[in-house]
């Protein structure tokens, strides 16, 4: 009697391979892992938006120490929140963080929600972020689609359409949802993040370590460098501004920036037109007379929509008993710069002045005039 033919083994699914790889080789010791607390998970997911893990870790620890619960965050002074966030960039995230905390207090009785539908209504929480939070907090089966995951899916599935089009976004969401596992959503979600962050890199991907390389369309067709299709590049415009480092009695003059726009809600240096003498800007806008004016080395700072070219000036000023300006200004002691809610390049500039250099980083010396 002939033997029955052996059945070919069933190849593990995409999600099974990702889950197994993540548990064996993924990132499993991060400070926000091993908890079901949606507040802590939400905080980590917001911080991780467009920011690398290594950068986030120390900020996450300090932020939780200062704001251990959603109630503490909701009731905090906004300047304290911005100071704790200072250096992480994309400051709208910090403003939305506190807005969301206050909504949790008012709408959910201070109980941070763990469901997708509730999370997606909070400021700063989009579809992918809400899916990640509820996957880790409650095991809800949802697909994520951050930049790293998009790259993995584009390469694995050979999706090469216009990345900015609605049709491509729909195709990627469909691909993400089709690959979801029936069980193990937490390890799968983390695994997709890990694959994009440490294996399926934009340049020089580590395909030999990839658990889904066997059926990756980009790898088999030699199109790894082509996928995802690059966005059309546009030349980033440049903006020019003068910054005034106004010093008096060991303190520096700061101005609160509007809530909207770059560095929104942070304190920064007074600004003005580069075509006008800095002492005239100071007198015109603040009613403060300059004693000496020194040119500092210019520097640039890149934002997503434009590059900011900064011409900084050090001004030793005669501080009046009562300033004529109605602007929202404040004086900060130079030794307190590190703990203030200031943009990173402004902090670096003020640190150099506090250290006695008197110039911006990379300076070749200051030219003085009276």
PyMOL commands that set and color helices and strands:
alter all, ss='L'
color gray80, all
select helices_A, chain A and resi 14-25+38-47+53-66+70-75+78-85+92-107+116-119+127-138+147-157+166-178+185-199+207-209+213-215+217-220+224-226+278-286+334-339+344-354
alter helices_A, ss='H'
color red, helices_A
select strands_A, chain A and resi 237-248+251-256+267-268+270-272+289-295+299-302+306-318+329-333+367-369
alter strands_A, ss='S'
color yellow, strands_A
deselect
rebuild
show_as cartoon
